[in-house]
Amino acid sequence: MKGNTAPGADNIPSKVVKSTISTFAERFAAALNGLFEGNIMPPELFYSKTILLYKKGNRLDIGNYRPISLLPVLYKLLTRVITNRVVAAVEVSHALPPEQAGFRKCYSTVDHIYSLNQVFEKCREYNMPLYVIFIDFKKAFDSVELPAIWEALERFGVDAGDIEIIKMIYAHGSSKKQKRR
């Protein structure tokens, strides 16, 4: 968790949590375990604060602003725990092929770039044609049906309780626009 980020709707700066985590880590772990066991989440956990960041150009044009959701620091901690548990389950089940390198520990997209360069070199050396297609799926994650995600997580061996928490996160997330001061 970065220490220099703006606080979310809970108004707790992440640097405060980082500097005091040792004093409340046991209590926080107990609270998280209670959340995992009971699948009961406080509603405040799901509220984010949305601000508009100016990019460039005319300040009166809303298209020149980018919305940023500032999440509660405890939400970030919860989702970090869930993410680690999902990643561990997926890695243990060997659900992802080695060709899937993005966002994985001990894998690098640089390895794939190297492999592709090797293929280019061999094709050039043996005067063979090579056809490569690159596809950029814009907003690809937004187009995935949620039931397909739940099914994939289950198939990959993710704990049913963790899947329920992820479902709650999707079902109850909301945001409020922060007013200008």
Buried (B, 14 or more C-beta within 10 A) or exposed (E): EEEEBEBBBBEEBBBEBEEEEEEEEEEBEEBBEEBBEEEEBEEEBBBBBBBBEEEEEEEEEEEBBEEBEBBBBBBBBBBEBBEEBBBEBBBEEEBBEEEEBEEBEEBEEEEBEEEEEEEEEEBEEEEEEEEEEEEEEEEEEEEEEEEEBBEEBEEBBBBEBBBEBBBBBEEEBEBEEBEEE
